[in-house]
Amino acid sequence: MTDLSQALTVLAHRFPDATETHAALAAFESRFAANALVLDKWFSIQATIPGEGALERVMRLMQNPHFTASNPNRVRALIGTFAFANPTGFNRPDGKAYHFFAEEILAIDKRNPQLAARLLTALRSWRLLEPVRADQAREALMTIERAPSLSSDVADIVERILKG
């Protein structure tokens, strides 16, 4: 399985839109549908595919029948991997990924404040971004900070990130 997932990663990263890639991803999903840990890997592979289409891919994967927002491991595998391990997809100049991420953090916070707080640390180095991206990231952080009924876990992290 390790060799198979590595080969799939290379294929997906090098040729994300190829028919062969889509077929390989579908075959992997079908073959390992009953194995939650391997499916988490399948989500992670796709969350790290670089480029402009990354956010749309993650949003599409959230609609997949195997994605369960109440499963912390699945959320980490998809949303966490996207935020922490896909710099070209997550740090889009238009800021859409940051705003998507802020919305997800707020939704996750209602179910699992510790998970939301941990994922939020993906934005801790926002000040190192170039000005356009930094402004977009800051705006997303401010959206989280202003949210009503914020858990103490997320409130603490967002405050530290903004004041940092």
Residue, then its C-alpha position, 0 to 999 in steps of 0.5 A: m500500500t505504501d508503494l501504491s500511495q507514493a506512486l499515486t501521489v507522484l501521478a496526481h501531483r505531476f498530472p492532476d488532470a489526466t484521465e489516468t490520474h482520475a482512474a487511479l484515484a477512483a481505483f484506489e478509493s474503491r479498493f480501500a473504501a473499507n479502510a479508514l486510515v488508507l482513505d485518509k491517505w487518499f484524501s491527503i494525497q489529493a489535498t496536497i495536489p499543488g496549483e490553482g485548482a486545489l481549493e475547488r478540489v478540497m471543496r469537492l472532496m468534502q462532498n464525497p460520501h467518504f468524507t465525514a465532517s464529524n470525523p477528526n481524522r478525516v478533517r485533518a486528512l483533508i482540510g488540515t493537510f490542505a492548510f499545512a502542506n499545500p502552499t500553492g493551493f492554500n496561499r492563493p493571492d485572492g485569499k479565497a482559501y483563507h476565507f474558506f479555511a476561516e469558515e471551516i474553523l468556525a464550523i469545526d469549532k462547534r463540534n471539536p474546539q481542540l481540532a479547530a484550534r490545532l488546525l488554526t495554527a496553519l495561519r500562525s506565520w501569516r506575517l511572513l507572507e507578501p502584503v497582499r496574501a498577508d492582508q487576506a490571511r489577517e482578514a480571515l483571522m479577524t473573521i474568526e476572532r469576531a465570531p460569536s460563541l467562539s470556544s476558548d481554545v480557538a479564541d486563545i489561538v487566534e488571539r496569539i496569532l494576531k498579537g504574535 
